[in-house]
Amino acid sequence: MYLTQGLRRAAQQTPNAIASVFQGRERTFAQLIDRVARIAGMLRALGLQPGDRVGMLALNSDWYLEYYPGVYWAGGAVNPINTRWSPAEIAFSLDDCQTGILIVDDAFAGMVDDLKRRSPSLRTVIHVGNGEPPAGMLGYEALLAQAEPVEDALRGGEDLAGVFYTGGTTGSPKGVMLPHRGLYSNAIGVIAEGAIQRGCIGLHAAPMFHLADGCFMNAMFASGGRHVIVPRFEPVSVLEAIQNNGVTEALLVPTMIQMLVDHPDLGHYRLEHFKNMLYGASPISEGLLDRAMKALPSAGFTQLYGMTELSPMATVLTQEMHREAGRAKGRHRSGGRAAIGCEVRIVDSLGHEVPRGAVGEVAVRGPGVMLGYWNKPAETAAALRDGWMFTGDGGRMDEDGYVFIVDRIKDMIVTGGENVYSVEVESAVATHPAVASCAVIGVPDEQWGELVHAFIVKKAGSSLSAQELIDHCKKRIAGYKCPRQVSFIDAMPLSGAGKILKTQLRAPFWEGRERKVA
């Protein structure tokens, strides 16, 4: 299992097929594999040794697409950098796993001097772009033109493929060590589950540093698909890319789907060829799912649930389960069933499997499970037990193996002795027609321990009061689960991967308290 296999196969079988499209620039598989072999030669000439980490701090581009296989081909491991991090956080990730080479594009070139001051590990910075490199940086295209193509190192199996830093939504970032076998098995699993089609035209609009898009990319390489890339998610640029490039599939996080389907110009675009919306990275509310399926009638919806530590997929909810037969059984509210190559169970605090329908912690076993956290043996031992990855997600499993995620275990709200799962409350809140997006947290209360607090972003032009929202929820869920407090905000704080940062929403309420939910 080596990650360059898909590219090698596509270049052999369809060398003249278009591999990538970015801002009007097209590259064939023959051109891409030649550049990848030269990138590997460039990195080795710069002193890269087997297993060394190479970072990339950049917006989405066809350069990002060749970064991954280029590093693998050279025998190195990737360290894709979260583009929303501060210089201090980026320097931490560079030093934590001793990343000596960093590729930077124009959007982040201005941070380089600061990063060099902060990071003793950083020795070489390569500027990728169409212009001349700034002072103190090497020019990517100039190095590439001089580089000799080299043979593929063919690292695979248990060899380290990358150190992927968690987004920090549940605490300080940890470097997740993933081997080739994990990322490769996930790619094959995505194809085997029918989550993408062979020869598809896929859109990269989610950030390419994030493993959700990385999984999509690996599956597309393995299936010989065409990669259409936009620099960042913007509703209009995504709609234009889908219309103008015949895009058939895309992977977006729910916050992006919400912005796309609620955009006032959605109806102006021809999207009938768009067949599959993959989503994941965070839960989707039933209200948003209903709106999205109505707004994109030609598309099926496929959910991939997992986490970085699982390479990242654990379960799949197929298109069929989003439709009438699945809805009749409530399956559209689930995260799906264990993906091919994965085993999933729900366990108690001792690791024993709980009865079907009971809530416990989701545990996963399979080839996608991480090697561990970089330089964090205690955290690794806590998460990996007897071959199982304990996810920290609370869930239940029905009689047919469908997994329903209820919340992060430590994010569960306990009010008056009752357990309240924020995902369930968010699903009820999101069905109100005036709600564009929402997040639910627990806030401290002397009488009840915690109160359910909802943050709401209203749709443009809509009116909604706190009491109207609470009354709406009482028709759908038990009274103790309904929000007791409501805050209306202009926008949700988001991570670089598009996840809502509940830690930021909670912080003012829990400041100075011994117990903090994070």
N, C-alpha and C positions, 0 to 999 in steps of 0.2 A: 504494500500500500504506500505509494509515493505520489505526492500531489502534482507533480509535473506530468503525470501519465495522460491526463485528459487533453492537455495542450499538445502533447506529442502525437496522440491519436488523431486529433482534429487536423493537425498540420500534415499528417500522412494521408488522411482520407479526403480532406477538402481543403487543400492548400490555398486555393484561390477564393474561397468563401470569405465574406466579410466577418472578421472577428470582433471589431470594435468600431463604434461611431461616437465621436466626441467633438462637439462644436464644428461640425462639417468635415472633420478629418476622419477618414476611414483607413483601417489597416486590415489586411488579410491575415489568415492564420500563418501563412508562410512568412510574412513580414514580422508578425508578432513573435514567432519562435526564434527568428534570427535576432531580433532585438533582445529577447530574454537571454539568449546564449551570450550576447555581447555584454549585457548588464552583469551577468555572472563573471565574465572576464574582467570587467571594470572593477567589480567588488574585490575579486581576488588580487588584482593588481594593487588595490589600496590596502592590502594586508588582511583581508577577511580570512579567518580560519574556520574549519568545520564547527558548526554550532554557535558561532558568534552572532550577536543580535544586530540587526539593522533597523533603524526607526524610520518612520515617515510621518511628517506633519504637513498635511496638505488637504485641500478640498478634493472632491471626487474628480477623476480625470482618467484618460487612457494611460497616463503615466502610473497612476495608482494601480490600474489593472495589471500592468507588467511588473510592478514592484514585487508583488507576492511571488509569482513563479520565478522571477529573476533571482530573488534571494534564495528560494529553495534550490534552484538550479546551481547556484554558487556553493551550496552546502551550508548556508546560514539559516538563521531563524528570524522571523519578523517581530517587530515591536511597533504595531500601528498606534499612533498617538491620538488621543482624544482632542479634537480641535477646540473644545470649549474649556479646556483646562488653562489654568494660570501658568506663567513661567515656572513658579515654584513647584507646581504639581507635575509639569512636564519634566523638569530637571530631576525630580524624585524618581519618576519612572525610568529615565535614562540611567541614573546611577544605581537604582535598585537592581537592575539586571545587566549592568555594565554594557550599555549600548554605546559603541564607539563611533558609529557612522549614522548620520541623520540626513535624510532627504527632505528638503523644504521647498514649498512652492512660493509664489509671489505673495499670497495672502498672509503668510507667516514669516516671511524673510525678515521683517522688522523685529522679530523676537530673538533673532539668533545671537546678537551680542549679549543680551541678558542671559540666554541659556548657556553660553560659553562661560560666563562669569559664575553661574550657579552650579554647573555640572562638570566635575573633574573627569568624568568618563568620556565626555564628548570630545573627540579628537579631529573628526572630519565632517564637514557640512557640505552637502551637494545641493546646488540650486537647480530646481527643475522648472522650466518655463521657456517661453519663446524669445526672451531678450537676453542681454548679457548678464552674467551672474554678478551680484553685489560683491563688494570688496570682502575678502576673507572667505569666500565660498568658491567651490569648484563648479564648473558648468557641466550639467548632466549630459546634454547633447554633444558637447565637445569631447567629453570623456568617452561617450558611447561611440563616436565616430572613430576614435583612435583604438578602441578596444578590440581585441581578437576574440572571436567566439570560442567558448570552451565546452568541453564535454559535460553533460549533466552529471552532477555528483550522485544522483539517484539515492539520496538519503530518504529513508522511509521507515515504516513500521514504528518502533519505539523512539526513533530519533526525534529530537525536539524540532517542531515546526515553527512555534512562535510562543511569545509571552504576551498574553492578552490581558490588559489591566481592566478589572471590573470598574464600572462607572462611578462607584462610590455612593450610590443611592442608598445602600444599606450599611455604610461605614466607610473607613479609609480604603482606598484602592489596594487591591491585591493582584500580584502578577500570576495569572493562571497559565500554567505550563501545559501546552497541548502538543501531543505527538502527531506525526503524519497519519498514523492509523486512525486516530480519532476524527480528524477533519475529513479524511478520505471516506471513512465509513459513513459519516453523516451525509456527504455528497451523494454517495450511492443510495443511501436510504431515502433521500429526498426524491430521487428519480424513481426508485422502486415503489414508493408510495404514490406515484403519480402527481406529486406536488408541483413538478414542472414537466414539460413535454420535451422530448428530444428535438433538437433543432429549433428551439423556441427563440424568440427575440425578447430579451429581458432588459428591464430598465433598472439602472442603479441610480436611485434618488435618495435612498437612505444613506447615511454616512458610511463610506467604504472602510473606515477604521474599525467599525463595529462588526462583531462576529456574526450578527444576524445577516448583514449583507455579505459578509465573507462566506457564509454557508451557501447562500444563493449563488455567489460567484463560483465557488468550487463545483457546485452541482451543474452550473451552466458550462463550465469547462469540460466536465465529464460527459455532458450530453452533446457537446459541439454547438452550443447556442451562440447567438450574436449578442454582444454586450453593447447596449446603448447607455450613455452616461451623461448625466447633468451634474454641474459642479456642486449643487446643494439642492435641497428640497425647497421649491417654490411652486405653489399650485399652478400658475400659468405655464412655467417652463416644463413642468411635468405633463400637463395636458398637451402642450405643443409637441413634446417629445413622443408621447404615445401616438398622437394623430399623424405626425410627419414621418415616423420611422416604422410604422406598422407593429408597434410593441404589442406583444401578446401576453406578457406576464410582468408583474412588478412585485417587489416586497416593500411594504411600508409598515411603520408602526401606527397604532391607532390614532395618535394625535395628528399624524400626517393625513390619514384617511379622512379624519374629521374636517381638516382644512380644505381638502380636495373636494369632497362631496358637498360641502356648504358654500363653495365658491360661487358667486353669482354668475360667472361666465361659463360654468360647466356645460350648459346646454348648447354652447356655440361650437363645440368640438365634436368631430366624428370619432367615436371610440368603439364602433361596433366590432372591430377586430380584436379588441382587448378581452381576453378570455379568463384570466386568472389573477386574482388579487391575493397574494400571500401576506399574512400579517402575523406579528408576534412581538416579542421583546417586552410587552406589557399587556394586561388584559384589555379586552374591548367590551364596552357596555352593550347591552342588548339594544338599547335605543339607537346608538350609533350604527350598529350592525344593520338594523332594519333600514335606516336612512341610506346607508351605503349600498345595500343590495337593490334598493329602489332606484338610486341615482345611477348605478352602473348595471343595467339589466342584462347586458351581454356577458358579464363576468361572473364566474364562480368565485367563491371565497374559500381559502384554505388557511387554517391556522397551524402554526408551528410553535409548540410550547417547549421551552427549555431554558438553559442558562449557559453562560460562557463556559463554566466548568464541565459541560456536557458536549462541547464542540459544535453547536450548542443545542441540538435537537433531542427531545425525549419523547414527545407525543405528537401526533398529527390528527387534526380534525378535517376530514375530507370535505369536498364540495357537497357531496350528497347529504351529509349530516347537517348542512346549513339550510337544506330545503325541507319540503313538507314532511317527509317521512321522519327525518331527524328531529324536526321541530316538534312533531307530535309527542316525542319522547323527551323533549327538553335537551336533546343532545347538542343543539347549537350553542348552549350555554357552557358546554364543557371545553376542555383543552384537547379532547380527542383520546385516542388509545395509543399505547406504546408503539413507537415507530419500529419498523423492521430493523433488527439489530439491537433493540433496547428492551430492557425489562424494567417494569415500574411496579412499585408496591406502595401502600400507605401504611406507615408504622407509628407505634407509640414512642414514648420517650426512651424506652429501653431497646428500641429497634425491632420489636415484635410486630408482625402484621396485624392490623386491626380488622374487625368484621367489615364487610361491604356496607357502604353507607355511612360508616363512622368517620369522623374527621381526625386526621393525624398528619404526620409529615410525609411529604413525597420523597421517596428514595428511588434512585435509578442505578442500574448496573448495565454495562455494555462496553463496547470498544471505544465509545466517545468519551468515556470518563477521563478526566484530566490526570496528568502525572502528579500534580500537586500544586501548591502555591510556592512561588519563588521565595526561597530563604525564609519560609514560615512553617517550620515543622509542626508546631503546636496546632495552628489553624488547619493544616493539612490533615493531621491525625483526627481532629474533631469532625472534619467534613467527610473523610474517606474511612469507612469502617467495613472490613471484610469484603472489599470490592464494591461496596455500594457508596454512591454519592448522596449524602443527606442534604437536600436542597435548601432547607429553611422555609419552604413553601408549605402552607397548610392546604390540605385537599381531602377529597373523598373519592371513592371509586364505586361505580354502580355495578350491577350484576353482570354486565357485558364488558367490563374493563374500561369504561369511559371515565376519565379523570376530570374532576371538577375542582378547579383551584379556588380556594376561598380567601386566602390572604397570605402575606408573609406571617410566619408563626409569631415572630416578635412584634408584628404590627397589629395583631388582633386587639380590638377594643373591648375592654371589660367594663361594662356599665351596670351597676347594681347587681353584680354577680353573674350577669349574663354575658356570653361571648357574642360579639358582633363582628362580622367580617365585612371590611370596607367594600370589597368587590360587590357584594350583594346590595349594599346601600347605593353604591355608585350606579349600578344597573337600574335601580328604581328611579334615582334622580335623573338619569340621562334620558328617560322616556318622556320627560316634560318637553313640549315643543319649543320652549324658550331657551333651553339649555344647550349651549354649544359644546362645553366640556366641563368636567367636574372632578373633584378629588375629595375623598372623605378621610378624616383622621380622628383620633381620639385626643381630647384635650382634658387637662386635669380638672377635677371637681371634688370639693370637700365632701359632698353628700353621696354622690354616686361613684366616686373613684375616677371615672372618665365620662365625658359626654361626647356624643357623636356630633362632629362639626363638619359641615360641607362647605367647600369653596366652589364657587360657580362663576364660569365665564358665560355671559348671556350672548345669544345670537344678536347680530346687528339689528337694531330697530325693535327689539323685543322688550317687553316689560315683564317683571316678575318680582314679587315680594317674597320675603322669607317665609311668611305664613302660608302663602299660596304653594310654595314648594313643599313645605312640611305636610300640608293637607294632601297634596298629590301623592306623596310617599306613603301616607297612612292608608291609602287605598290599595297599596301594593305589597307592603311588608308590615311586620308587627310593629306596634307603636314604640317599643323600646329600641328598635333598630333605626327609627327615623331620626333625621338630624334634629338636634335641639338648638343648634346655633348655625347660622348661615352667613358666609362672607361672600360678597360679590366683588370680583377682581377683574382687571382688564385682560390679563394673560396669565397662564400657568408658568411657573419656573420649570424649565426643561433641561435635561441632561443633553450631552452631545448626540446621544442616540435617540432623542425624542421622548424619553421617559419623563413623567412628571416627578419632580424632586420633592417628595413629601417631607424629606428632612428639613428643607427650607420652610415649608408651610408650618411644620411643627415647632421649629426653633423658638419663636417668641413665646409660645405657651409653656414650654418646658424649661426655659432658661432658669438656672439657679436651683433646679430641683435635683434631688439625688437620682431619681429614676428618670431616664430619658428614653423615649421611643425613637429609634433611628434605623 
